[in-house]
Amino acid sequence: MALAITDATFEEVVLKSTKPVMVDFWAAWCGPCRMVGPIIDELSTEYDGKVVIGKVDVDANQEFAAKYGVRNIPTVLVFHNGEVVGKQVGVAPKQTYADSLDALL
């Protein structure tokens, strides 16, 4: 299961991580987000110990969504050494997300 990341934990969990980090920006009311959610959860299991994978509920945590220009959801950002190195807006196949992680491992 992916980590629940909040504005309060984002810097520590994402920006200071020594591992690559995938963050799914989502909301409960978003239909496409419900399609991406299970993919993100599967990846969090498959990449456990190699990559940090989490979700930010944009309704409750708007600071970093705004900082990184998340205007449409779902948006999945990939961070490495505190910098955004990948972005996927909208629903994509699981392999698209996996490829962005594999490139960093």
N, C-alpha and C positions, 0 to 999 in steps of 0.2 A: 504494500500500500504506500502510495506517495505521501511524503511529509506535508503537513499543513503549514504553510509559511505565511507569516503575518508581517505587517509593516515593522513591528517590533523585533522580529527575528531575521528579517531579510538580510541585513548587513552581515550578521554573524554566519548564517547558514549558507548564503549565496556568495556574497562578495569576498568573504574571507576564506572560502573553502579552498583546500589544496587539490581537490578533485574537480573534474568537470561537473557542472550543475545544469539540469534541465528544469525549467520553471513553466508550468502551465497556468496562464492567467485565464480565469473562468468565472462563471456565475451560475447559480442554481437554476435561474430562469432561462438559460441559454440552451436551446435544443442541440446545436452542433457541439457544444461543450460536453454534453452527455454522451456524445459519440467518441470524443477524444479521451474522456476520463478513464475508461477501462483500458485503453491503449497505454496511457501514462502509468496506470497501476501495474500492468503487465511488465512494462519496461523497468519499473522500480524493483520488481522482483528479479528480473533477468540480469540487471546490472548492479545488484546489491553488492556493496563493498568497493565497486569501481567508480560509480557515479552517484551523485546526490540528485534525487528526483523529487520535486515537490510541486505543490499547487498553491496559487494565491487566489482567494475569492475577492474579486475586484470590488464587489459591493461593500465589503467590510474593510478592505485594505487598498486604498486608492493611491497612496504616496508613491510607491515604486512603479505602479502601472502608469501613472502620469509621468514619472521621471523617464521611463523608457518608451514613452510615446505609444502605449498600448491603447488603441482607439477602437479596435474590433476584437471580439473574442469568439472562439478561443484563439489566443496567441501563445505560442510556445517559444520561449527564448532559451538559448544555450549560452552559458557563461563559462569562461575559462580564465583563471587568474583574475577574477573580478571584472572582466570585460565581456560584452556581448559578442559572441563569435558565430551565432546562428539564430535565425528567426523563421518561424513558420506561422502564417496567419491562416486561419480556417482549418478545416479537417483535411488530414493527409493520411496516406496508408502508414501502417506501423513501421514499415521498412524505411520510410523517409526519416522518421524520428531516430530509428536505430542507426542509420547511416551517419547522421550528424554526430551521434555519440561515438561511434566507432572511429571516426576521423580524429578524435581527440585521445584515443587510448593507444 
